[in-house]
Amino acid sequence: MDDPKGQSVQDVIVKVDACSICGSDLHIYHGDGAAFIEGTGFCIGHEAIGEVVESGSGVNRLKTGDKVMLPGAIGCGACGRCLAGNVRNCLNGRQQVFGLGPSLQGCQAELVRVPVGDFNLGLIPEGVSADQALMLTDSQATAWFGCRQAEIGAGASVAIIGLGPIGLMAIESAFVLGASRVFAIDPIPERRDWAISLGAEALSPDEAMEMIKAATQGLMVDCVVEAVGHDATIQLAIALTRREGTVSVLGVNKNMEFPFPMGACLSRGITFRIGTTSPPEMWRELIPLVQQGRLKPERFITTRLMLSEGADAYRALDERRPGILKTVISP
């Protein structure tokens, strides 16, 4: 790929210090959901931190040498929603995600162009390490968003389905939000062991229904966070939720014919939410929690590779090789 060049006086060019692979990147890896244009390649990735090396004449807040984090999603920086941090719902329709197509190249590179850099880049705060800042760009923000959407509060019983990095971060987030009991569900024993180390009660999918039913005297859990996106796991999330409970789906599911159990949700009064996060909107709560050591998203980094080893990194993640949760890549 050619090095990016500024296209506007508000653009900032960032030298990437570290980037990471998100589970959702595998959809693009498999050719699904990306804006592929025949004969046109593009760089993927939407989680990165780095250093400002160039900025347009319209950039006033940032200067060369500033250490910054790039949120996975960006906006116009001028409308009411963007100014509130809700960039994914930009009123001017300028919401974008890095690395979904050639219009905004991704962050798994040596350099990346950031539109409206003054607004869309966050300075890495004091008391936040580089690894922590990298996790705040998307993964930790997504986990926190999912728990917020699930309405987890003091004393809540919670089920987390899918124990990849986001699911594990959701366990930690759920406890910070006041959950009294967290059930963690995944078919991989190693990931269940991670969940146990965080204080959760780990279950395999085939035993989850009966074990949770017994543990709650048939009431089921108050809140469920689904972090897989398969039809079966979304159905399980709904089935595990108590009457008038809440389901929050973070997993990517593009099945337009998904058999949503409308009647069951109606009769049980279940709240069902699905969506993606605006990381800057989450930062105001997350940064103090990370600074205080109450959230430790860096603990889920298991693998470090060079950019030249990126193909190997994707193969390993796709094959779910043992011991791999979050992979960080350095140019």
Secondary structure per residue as TSV (DSSP state, phi and psi in degrees):
chain	resnum	aa	ss	phi	psi
A	1	M	-	360.0	142.5
A	2	D	-	-71.0	150.0
A	3	D	-	-62.5	141.2
A	4	P	-	-71.3	152.3
A	5	K	-	-125.5	150.8
A	6	G	-	-62.0	139.4
A	7	Q	-	-114.4	-3.9
A	8	S	S	-151.8	158.1
A	9	V	T	-67.1	-13.8
A	10	Q	T	-96.6	-1.0
A	11	D	-	-74.8	148.4
A	12	V	E	-126.6	136.9
A	13	I	E	-101.4	126.8
A	14	V	E	-114.0	131.2
A	15	K	E	-83.1	119.6
A	16	V	E	-74.4	125.3
A	17	D	E	-88.8	-37.0
A	18	A	E	-159.4	145.5
A	19	C	E	-136.2	169.9
A	20	S	E	-143.6	161.7
A	21	I	-	-97.1	130.3
A	22	C	-	-97.4	147.6
A	23	G	T	-55.6	-32.1
A	24	S	T	-68.9	-19.2
A	25	D	H	-63.1	-23.6
A	26	L	H	-66.0	-25.8
A	27	H	H	-62.7	-41.6
A	28	I	H	-70.8	-39.5
A	29	Y	H	-55.0	-35.8
A	30	H	T	-92.8	6.9
A	31	G	T	81.0	21.2
A	32	D	-	-113.7	128.1
A	33	G	S	85.1	1.1
A	34	A	S	-98.2	154.1
A	35	A	-	-83.9	63.3
A	36	F	-	-67.6	134.4
A	37	I	B	-120.8	126.9
A	38	E	T	-54.9	127.1
A	39	G	T	82.0	0.3
A	40	T	B	-118.6	118.5
A	41	G	-	-94.1	159.5
A	42	F	-	-149.0	156.8
A	43	C	-	-87.3	138.4
A	44	I	-	-105.4	-178.8
A	45	G	-	107.5	137.3
A	46	H	-	-139.2	24.3
A	47	E	-	-132.3	114.1
A	48	A	E	-160.3	154.5
A	49	I	E	-128.5	158.4
A	50	G	E	-175.9	-158.4
A	51	E	E	-129.0	133.8
A	52	V	E	-66.7	125.5
A	53	V	E	-119.5	-15.3
A	54	E	E	-158.4	143.8
A	55	S	E	-148.8	152.0
A	56	G	-	-77.1	170.7
A	57	S	T	-68.2	-16.9
A	58	G	T	-91.4	6.5
A	59	V	-	-95.2	122.2
A	60	N	-	-117.0	-26.3
A	61	R	S	-85.8	-32.7
A	62	L	-	-103.6	154.3
A	63	K	-	-137.1	161.9
A	64	T	T	-56.4	133.3
A	65	G	T	99.3	-15.0
A	66	D	-	-63.4	137.1
A	67	K	E	-91.1	126.3
A	68	V	E	-134.5	159.4
A	69	M	E	-115.7	140.6
A	70	L	E	-102.8	110.7
A	71	P	-	-64.9	145.1
A	72	G	S	-57.4	-35.4
A	73	A	E	-114.9	143.7
A	74	I	E	-130.9	165.0
A	75	G	-	-139.1	-166.7
A	76	C	-	-74.7	-27.0
A	77	G	S	79.8	6.9
A	78	A	S	-125.9	-25.6
A	79	C	S	-81.0	168.4
A	80	G	H	-60.9	-40.6
A	81	R	H	-67.8	-43.7
A	82	C	H	-61.8	-44.1
A	83	L	H	-64.0	-22.1
A	84	A	T	-87.6	-0.7
A	85	G	T	96.8	-7.7
A	86	N	-	-87.8	66.5
A	87	V	G	-70.4	-24.5
A	88	R	G	-69.6	-12.7
A	89	N	G	-122.4	39.5
A	90	C	-	-51.8	128.3
A	91	L	T	-69.2	-20.2
A	92	N	T	-95.7	7.3
A	93	G	S	67.7	24.8
A	94	R	-	-105.9	19.8
A	95	Q	-	-68.1	137.3
A	96	Q	E	-146.8	157.7
A	97	V	E	-120.3	132.4
A	98	F	T	-58.8	137.8
A	99	G	T	78.2	21.5
A	100	L	S	-99.9	-5.3
A	101	G	B	178.3	177.1
A	102	P	T	-70.4	-14.8
A	103	S	T	-70.3	-27.8
A	104	L	B	-141.0	96.9
A	105	Q	-	-61.6	153.1
A	106	G	-	-81.2	-179.4
A	107	C	S	-99.5	-4.6
A	108	Q	S	-83.4	71.4
A	109	A	S	-158.4	177.3
A	110	E	S	-82.3	-33.2
A	111	L	E	-136.0	149.9
A	112	V	E	-143.1	141.3
A	113	R	E	-92.2	132.1
A	114	V	E	-118.5	111.3
A	115	P	T	-66.6	149.8
A	116	V	T	45.2	55.2
A	117	G	H	-58.7	-35.1
A	118	D	H	-56.2	-36.8
A	119	F	H	-91.5	-42.4
A	120	N	H	-86.6	-1.2
A	121	L	-	-109.9	139.4
A	122	G	E	-108.3	129.7
A	123	L	E	-65.7	136.5
A	124	I	-	-69.2	118.5
A	125	P	-	-72.2	158.3
A	126	E	T	-62.1	143.6
A	127	G	T	82.8	3.8
A	128	V	-	-118.6	121.5
A	129	S	-	-75.5	168.3
A	130	A	H	-60.8	-43.0
A	131	D	H	-63.9	-40.9
A	132	Q	H	-65.2	-43.0
A	133	A	H	-60.7	-40.2
A	134	L	H	-61.9	-40.7
A	135	M	H	-70.0	-26.4
A	136	L	H	-73.2	-18.5
A	137	T	T	-66.0	-25.6
A	138	D	T	-157.0	-59.8
A	139	S	H	-57.0	-53.7
A	140	Q	H	-67.0	-36.3
A	141	A	H	-63.9	-39.4
A	142	T	H	-67.2	-43.6
A	143	A	H	-61.4	-43.3
A	144	W	H	-65.7	-43.2
A	145	F	H	-57.9	-45.6
A	146	G	H	-61.6	-39.6
A	147	C	H	-69.8	-37.8
A	148	R	H	-63.3	-42.9
A	149	Q	H	-63.7	-28.6
A	150	A	T	-80.2	-5.0
A	151	E	T	59.6	43.2
A	152	I	-	-72.1	126.9
A	153	G	-	-135.1	-171.7
A	154	A	T	-58.0	126.9
A	155	G	T	81.5	3.9
A	156	A	-	-70.3	147.2
A	157	S	E	-97.5	135.2
A	158	V	E	-134.3	144.0
A	159	A	E	-118.8	133.5
A	160	I	E	-113.8	122.2
A	161	I	E	-107.6	118.6
A	162	G	-	99.4	111.7
A	163	L	-	-114.1	45.7
A	164	G	S	-74.9	-169.4
A	165	P	H	-55.0	-42.2
A	166	I	H	-68.8	-42.2
A	167	G	H	-61.6	-40.3
A	168	L	H	-69.0	-40.0
A	169	M	H	-64.1	-31.1
A	170	A	H	-67.6	-33.8
A	171	I	H	-60.8	-50.7
A	172	E	H	-60.9	-41.7
A	173	S	H	-64.1	-40.9
A	174	A	H	-60.8	-41.9
A	175	F	H	-66.6	-39.2
A	176	V	H	-62.4	-35.3
A	177	L	T	-78.6	-3.3
A	178	G	T	111.4	5.0
A	179	A	-	-58.3	137.8
A	180	S	S	-92.2	-23.8
A	181	R	E	-151.0	129.7
A	182	V	E	-126.3	123.2
A	183	F	E	-98.4	130.0
A	184	A	E	-117.2	125.7
A	185	I	E	-120.5	125.2
A	186	D	-	-165.2	146.3
A	187	P	S	-76.8	-13.7
A	188	I	-	-94.3	116.3
A	189	P	H	-55.4	-39.8
A	190	E	H	-59.8	-39.5
A	191	R	H	-73.3	-32.1
A	192	R	H	-65.9	-34.9
A	193	D	H	-63.7	-39.2
A	194	W	H	-58.8	-44.8
A	195	A	H	-62.6	-40.5
A	196	I	H	-61.9	-39.1
A	197	S	H	-64.3	-20.8
A	198	L	T	-92.2	-1.8
A	199	G	T	101.3	3.9
A	200	A	-	-86.6	164.0
A	201	E	E	-99.8	112.6
A	202	A	E	-91.6	137.5
A	203	L	E	-137.2	148.2
A	204	S	-	-83.3	156.5
A	205	P	H	-58.7	-34.5
A	206	D	H	-73.6	-14.8
A	207	E	H	-110.3	-7.5
A	208	A	H	-60.0	-46.0
A	209	M	H	-59.7	-52.8
A	210	E	H	-68.8	-39.1
A	211	M	H	-66.3	-42.1
A	212	I	H	-71.4	-37.5
A	213	K	H	-60.3	-43.1
A	214	A	H	-68.8	-40.2
A	215	A	H	-69.2	-24.8
A	216	T	T	-109.4	14.1
A	217	Q	T	53.4	37.7
A	218	G	T	83.9	-3.7
A	219	L	-	-77.0	-28.0
A	220	M	-	71.6	-177.1
A	221	V	E	-92.3	158.3
A	222	D	E	-70.1	-39.7
A	223	C	E	-140.1	143.6
A	224	V	E	-130.7	134.4
A	225	V	E	-114.1	120.1
A	226	E	E	-104.3	123.5
A	227	A	-	-126.3	37.1
A	228	V	S	-121.5	-58.0
A	229	G	-	99.7	5.2
A	230	H	-	-84.6	154.6
A	231	D	H	-54.7	-46.0
A	232	A	H	-65.3	-37.9
A	233	T	H	-75.2	-30.8
A	234	I	H	-69.6	-40.7
A	235	Q	H	-61.8	-40.5
A	236	L	H	-62.8	-41.4
A	237	A	H	-57.7	-44.2
A	238	I	H	-65.9	-41.5
A	239	A	H	-66.1	-28.5
A	240	L	H	-83.3	-7.9
A	241	T	E	-89.5	136.2
A	242	R	E	-70.2	170.9
A	243	R	E	-59.4	132.9
A	244	E	E	61.5	25.7
A	245	G	E	-88.8	-175.1
A	246	T	E	-130.5	134.1
A	247	V	E	-111.3	131.6
A	248	S	E	-123.4	116.6
A	249	V	E	-103.8	122.7
A	250	L	-	-106.6	-25.3
A	251	G	S	-64.0	145.3
A	252	V	-	-81.2	118.2
A	253	N	-	-132.6	119.1
A	254	K	-	-113.1	23.3
A	255	N	-	-76.1	104.1
A	256	M	T	-70.5	-9.9
A	257	E	T	-113.3	26.3
A	258	F	-	-57.4	129.5
A	259	P	-	-80.9	76.2
A	260	F	-	-68.4	128.1
A	261	P	-	-80.2	71.9
A	262	M	H	-58.5	-43.7
A	263	G	H	-62.4	-44.3
A	264	A	H	-64.4	-41.9
A	265	C	H	-67.2	-37.3
A	266	L	H	-64.0	-49.5
A	267	S	H	-67.6	-28.7
A	268	R	H	-95.6	-4.1
A	269	G	T	66.2	35.6
A	270	I	-	-80.6	136.1
A	271	T	E	-91.0	126.7
A	272	F	E	-121.1	123.7
A	273	R	E	-128.0	145.2
A	274	I	E	-145.8	141.9
A	275	G	-	170.7	-178.8
A	276	T	-	-121.3	158.2
A	277	T	-	-89.9	158.5
A	278	S	-	-105.8	99.1
A	279	P	H	-50.2	-43.6
A	280	P	H	-59.0	-29.9
A	281	E	H	-67.7	-29.1
A	282	M	H	-84.8	-23.7
A	283	W	H	-60.4	-34.2
A	284	R	H	-61.3	-30.0
A	285	E	H	-92.0	-38.2
A	286	L	H	-73.5	-40.5
A	287	I	H	-59.2	-47.2
A	288	P	H	-61.3	-36.9
A	289	L	H	-66.2	-36.9
A	290	V	H	-70.9	-43.7
A	291	Q	H	-59.8	-34.9
A	292	Q	T	-82.6	-6.6
A	293	G	T	79.7	11.6
A	294	R	S	-78.7	-28.5
A	295	L	-	-118.1	135.0
A	296	K	-	-129.8	69.0
A	297	P	G	-64.3	-22.1
A	298	E	G	-65.8	-20.0
A	299	R	G	-64.8	-17.9
A	300	F	G	-92.5	2.3
A	301	I	E	-78.2	118.6
A	302	T	E	-115.5	-17.4
A	303	T	E	-139.2	135.9
A	304	R	E	-129.3	126.5
A	305	L	E	-137.2	168.8
A	306	M	E	-91.7	159.1
A	307	L	G	-57.0	-35.1
A	308	S	G	-65.6	-15.0
A	309	E	G	-101.8	16.9
A	310	G	H	-59.5	-39.2
A	311	A	H	-62.3	-41.4
A	312	D	H	-64.0	-37.7
A	313	A	H	-61.9	-42.3
A	314	Y	H	-68.2	-40.6
A	315	R	H	-61.4	-43.5
A	316	A	H	-63.6	-42.3
A	317	L	H	-67.2	-42.1
A	318	D	H	-64.2	-33.5
A	319	E	T	-86.3	-1.5
A	320	R	T	50.9	50.2
A	321	R	-	-63.9	144.5
A	322	P	T	-56.5	142.8
A	323	G	T	86.4	-2.0
A	324	I	-	-104.5	121.8
A	325	L	S	-115.4	-79.3
A	326	K	E	-111.1	127.6
A	327	T	E	-104.8	127.3
A	328	V	E	-106.6	134.7
A	329	I	E	-117.1	132.9
A	330	S	E	-112.7	131.1
A	331	P	-	-64.9	360.0
